[in-house]
Amino acid sequence: MIRFTIATVCYNAGHLIGRTIRSVEQQDYKGIEHLIIDGNSQDETLAQIHFYQQRNSRSQNPHEIVCRSEPDRGIYDAMNKALRLATGDYILYLNAGDVFHTPDVLSRIAAMLDASANRKQRPAVIYGNTDIVDENGDFVRHRRLAPPERLTWHSFKQGMLVCHQAFFARLDIARKFTYDDEHYRLSADFDWCIRIMKEAARLKLPLLNARLVVADFLEGGMSKQRHKESLLERYDIMCHHYGKLSAFLQHCWFVVRSVLKR
C-alpha cells in the first residue's frame, strides 16, 4: 500500500488545527501518516492535537498522528523537520486551516499511482488544483493560477502554477532538497518545487496531473501579508533557475498583463 505523509506545520493555531486534523481523519484511505510539526505553541494547539491523538487511537480505522513540538526558526525550518521525520512514499504539506477538498482525494490519487509503472518509475510529483477558503471554511474563489495540463519545471516561469498544498512529492526525491530558509523567508516553497521538478526531468520521471481539486487552502499567509518581499524573492529564484534575462522578460509580461486586466 502506498503511504502518504501529510505534514502540517503550525504555531499558535488552536483555532484552526482541529479543522485540518478532522479533514485528514475523514479521508477514506488508510495509508496515512499525519505529521504535525509545532513551533512550541503557547495556546491550545497542543491540547487540540492530543485530543485528536487519543480519539484516533480508539477509532475503528485509525491513521497515525505524530506530533513534534519544539521551538524553530520559522515555517521552512519546520518543513525541513517534516522532511526528515516523514515515513511515507509521498509527502504533502497541508498547513493549519487547510483541508482536503473531498474525503476521497488520497484514495483517488493512490489508485492513479497503483495504475502507474513500477515503484522506481512512479511519478516524482502528483499535482492538482486548489480552491481558496476563508477562516470559516467557506469558499472564496478558485485559485487564479491553475495547473497546466502538462507540468514541467519550466512551467513555473509563469509563477507558482501549482499550489504547495496540491503538490505531492515523492519522498526519496524530496529529501534530496531542503527548503532554503537561509536565503528565502517567504518563497522557499517556490524554489523547492522547482528543484524537485528539475530532478524529475534529470531522472526522466513523470509529473502526474491528478485532474482534481486536492485542497481548500486558507486565504492569507505570510507571503500574502508581505507580498512585495515575496515577489522580490520569487524574482531572485527565477533568475537563479531560468536566467536573468528570462526572469526580466517574464516580469515585464506580468506588468503588461496586470495593466490589460484592469
C-alpha positions as CSV (number, residue, x, y, z in Angstrom):
1,M,0.0,0.0,0.0
2,I,1.3,3.5,-0.9
3,R,1.7,5.6,2.2
4,F,1.2,9.4,2.3
5,T,2.8,11.7,4.8
6,I,0.5,14.7,5.4
7,A,2.8,17.3,7.0
8,T,1.1,20.1,9.0
9,V,3.3,22.9,10.4
10,C,1.8,25.2,12.9
11,Y,2.3,27.7,15.7
12,N,-0.5,29.0,18.0
13,A,-3.1,27.6,15.6
14,G,-5.5,26.3,18.2
15,H,-8.5,27.8,16.4
16,L,-7.6,26.1,13.1
17,I,-5.7,22.9,13.8
18,G,-8.8,20.8,14.5
19,R,-10.2,21.6,11.1
20,T,-7.1,20.2,9.4
21,I,-6.9,17.1,11.6
22,R,-10.5,16.3,11.0
23,S,-10.0,16.7,7.3
24,V,-7.2,14.1,7.3
25,E,-9.2,11.8,9.6
26,Q,-12.1,11.9,7.1
27,Q,-10.0,10.6,4.2
28,D,-11.3,7.1,3.2
29,Y,-7.8,5.9,2.6
30,K,-5.9,4.1,5.3
31,G,-2.2,4.5,4.4
32,I,-1.8,7.9,6.1
33,E,0.8,9.4,8.5
34,H,-0.3,12.8,9.8
35,L,2.9,14.5,10.9
36,I,2.4,17.7,12.9
37,I,5.4,20.0,13.4
38,D,4.5,22.6,16.1
39,G,6.7,25.5,16.9
40,N,6.2,25.2,20.7
41,S,2.7,26.8,20.7
42,Q,1.6,28.7,23.8
43,D,-2.2,28.5,23.1
44,E,-4.5,25.5,23.0
45,T,-2.9,23.9,19.9
46,L,-1.2,21.1,21.7
47,A,-4.3,20.3,23.7
48,Q,-6.2,20.0,20.5
49,I,-3.6,17.7,18.9
50,H,-3.5,15.5,22.0
51,F,-7.3,15.3,22.0
52,Y,-7.4,14.0,18.4
53,Q,-4.5,11.6,19.0
54,Q,-6.4,10.0,21.9
55,R,-9.6,9.9,19.9
56,N,-7.9,8.5,16.9
57,S,-6.3,5.7,19.0
58,R,-9.9,4.4,19.7
59,S,-11.1,4.7,16.1
60,Q,-12.0,1.6,14.1
61,N,-9.9,2.9,11.2
62,P,-7.1,4.8,12.9
63,H,-4.4,6.7,11.0
64,E,-1.2,7.7,12.6
65,I,-0.9,11.2,14.2
66,V,2.7,12.1,15.1
67,C,3.4,15.4,16.8
68,R,6.8,17.1,17.3
69,S,6.6,20.3,19.3
70,E,9.7,22.5,19.9
71,P,11.0,26.0,19.0
72,D,12.0,26.5,15.4
73,R,13.4,29.2,13.1
74,G,10.2,29.6,11.2
75,I,7.9,27.8,8.8
76,Y,10.6,26.5,6.4
77,D,12.7,25.2,9.3
78,A,9.6,23.3,10.4
79,M,9.0,22.0,6.9
80,N,12.6,20.7,6.8
81,K,11.9,18.8,10.1
82,A,8.9,17.2,8.5
83,L,11.1,16.1,5.5
84,R,13.5,14.4,7.9
85,L,10.8,12.7,10.0
86,A,8.4,11.6,7.3
87,T,8.0,7.9,6.6
88,G,5.5,7.9,3.6
89,D,6.1,7.3,0.0
90,Y,4.8,10.8,-0.9
91,I,4.7,14.0,1.2
92,L,2.1,16.7,1.0
93,Y,2.1,19.9,3.1
94,L,-1.3,20.8,4.5
95,N,-1.0,23.6,7.0
96,A,-3.3,24.6,9.9
97,G,-6.6,25.7,8.4
98,D,-6.1,23.9,5.1
99,V,-8.3,20.9,4.3
100,F,-8.7,18.2,1.7
101,H,-11.3,19.2,-0.9
102,T,-13.2,15.8,-0.6
103,P,-12.8,12.7,1.6
104,D,-11.6,10.6,-1.4
105,V,-8.7,12.7,-2.6
106,L,-6.0,10.3,-1.3
107,S,-7.8,7.1,-2.4
108,R,-8.2,8.5,-5.9
109,I,-4.5,9.5,-6.1
110,A,-3.4,6.1,-4.7
111,A,-5.5,4.4,-7.4
112,M,-3.7,6.5,-10.1
113,L,-0.3,5.5,-8.6
114,D,-1.2,1.8,-8.5
115,A,-2.0,2.0,-12.2
116,S,1.4,3.6,-13.0
117,A,4.7,1.9,-13.6
118,N,6.9,0.0,-11.2
119,R,8.0,1.6,-7.9
120,K,11.2,3.2,-9.2
121,Q,9.3,4.7,-12.1
122,R,6.4,6.2,-10.1
123,P,5.9,9.9,-10.7
124,A,8.2,12.3,-8.9
125,V,5.2,14.6,-8.4
126,I,1.4,14.3,-8.4
127,Y,-0.2,17.7,-8.7
128,G,-3.7,19.1,-8.8
129,N,-5.8,22.2,-8.2
130,T,-6.8,24.2,-5.2
131,D,-9.6,26.4,-4.0
132,I,-9.4,29.3,-1.6
133,V,-11.5,29.4,1.6
134,D,-11.9,31.9,4.5
135,E,-11.4,31.3,8.2
136,N,-14.9,29.8,8.4
137,G,-14.0,27.3,5.7
138,D,-16.4,29.0,3.2
139,F,-15.4,29.0,-0.5
140,V,-13.9,32.3,-1.6
141,R,-12.8,31.6,-5.2
142,H,-10.8,29.3,-7.4
143,R,-7.1,30.0,-7.3
144,R,-6.2,32.4,-10.1
145,L,-3.1,30.4,-11.2
146,A,-4.2,27.0,-12.5
147,P,-2.0,24.0,-13.1
148,P,-1.2,23.2,-16.7
149,E,-2.2,20.0,-18.4
150,R,1.4,19.0,-18.6
151,L,3.7,20.4,-15.9
152,T,7.5,20.8,-16.3
153,W,10.0,22.7,-14.3
154,H,9.8,25.4,-17.0
155,S,6.1,25.9,-16.2
156,F,7.0,27.9,-13.1
157,K,8.4,30.7,-15.2
158,Q,4.7,31.9,-15.2
159,G,4.5,31.8,-11.4
160,M,3.7,29.1,-9.0
161,L,1.1,27.4,-11.1
162,V,0.6,24.5,-8.7
163,C,-0.1,25.5,-5.1
164,H,2.1,23.9,-2.4
165,Q,-1.0,22.3,-0.9
166,A,-1.6,20.3,-4.1
167,F,2.0,19.2,-4.8
168,F,2.6,15.6,-3.7
169,A,6.4,15.0,-3.8
170,R,8.0,11.5,-3.8
171,L,9.8,11.4,-0.5
172,D,13.0,9.8,-1.8
173,I,13.4,12.7,-4.2
174,A,12.0,15.5,-2.0
175,R,14.6,14.6,0.7
176,K,17.4,15.5,-1.7
177,F,16.4,19.1,-1.3
178,T,15.8,21.2,1.8
179,Y,13.9,24.4,2.0
180,D,16.4,27.2,1.7
181,D,15.3,29.1,4.8
182,E,18.7,30.9,5.0
183,H,18.0,32.9,1.8
184,Y,14.3,32.7,1.3
185,R,12.0,33.6,4.2
186,L,8.8,33.8,2.2
187,S,9.2,31.8,-1.1
188,A,11.4,28.8,-0.3
189,D,8.5,26.6,-1.3
190,F,8.6,28.0,-4.8
191,D,12.3,27.2,-5.1
192,W,11.9,23.7,-3.5
193,C,9.2,22.7,-6.0
194,I,11.3,23.8,-9.0
195,R,14.3,21.9,-7.8
196,I,12.2,18.7,-7.4
197,M,10.8,19.1,-10.9
198,K,14.3,19.7,-12.3
199,E,15.5,16.5,-10.6
200,A,12.5,14.6,-12.0
201,A,13.5,15.8,-15.5
202,R,17.1,14.6,-14.9
203,L,15.8,11.2,-13.8
204,K,13.2,11.1,-16.6
205,L,10.4,10.6,-14.1
206,P,6.9,11.8,-14.9
207,L,4.9,14.6,-13.2
208,L,1.3,13.3,-12.9
209,N,-1.7,15.5,-13.3
210,A,-4.4,14.3,-10.9
211,R,-7.0,16.5,-12.6
212,L,-8.8,17.1,-9.4
213,V,-9.1,19.8,-6.7
214,V,-6.8,18.5,-4.0
215,A,-7.2,21.0,-1.2
216,D,-9.0,24.1,0.1
217,F,-6.4,26.4,1.5
218,L,-6.8,29.3,3.8
219,E,-6.6,32.7,2.3
220,G,-3.7,34.8,3.6
221,G,-0.4,33.6,4.9
222,M,3.0,35.3,5.2
223,S,3.7,35.5,1.5
224,K,0.3,37.3,1.1
225,Q,0.8,39.6,4.0
226,R,4.4,40.6,2.9
227,H,3.6,40.5,-0.8
228,K,6.3,42.8,-2.1
229,E,9.0,40.9,-0.2
230,S,7.7,37.6,-1.5
231,L,7.7,38.9,-5.1
232,L,11.4,40.0,-4.8
233,E,12.3,36.6,-3.5
234,R,10.5,34.9,-6.4
235,Y,12.3,37.2,-8.9
236,D,15.6,36.1,-7.4
237,I,14.6,32.4,-7.6
238,M,13.5,32.8,-11.2
239,C,16.9,34.5,-12.0
240,H,18.7,31.5,-10.4
241,H,16.7,28.8,-12.3
242,Y,15.8,30.4,-15.6
243,G,18.4,33.1,-16.1
244,K,18.3,36.9,-15.5
245,L,17.1,37.8,-19.0
246,S,14.3,35.3,-19.0
247,A,13.2,36.4,-15.5
248,F,13.2,40.0,-16.5
249,L,11.2,39.5,-19.7
250,Q,8.7,37.3,-17.9
251,H,8.2,40.0,-15.3
252,C,7.7,42.6,-18.0
253,W,4.9,40.4,-19.3
254,F,3.4,40.2,-15.7
255,V,3.3,44.0,-15.7
256,V,1.6,44.2,-19.1
257,R,-0.9,41.5,-18.2
258,S,-1.9,43.3,-15.0
259,V,-2.5,46.5,-16.9
260,L,-4.6,44.7,-19.6
261,K,-6.7,43.1,-16.9
262,R,-7.8,46.5,-15.4
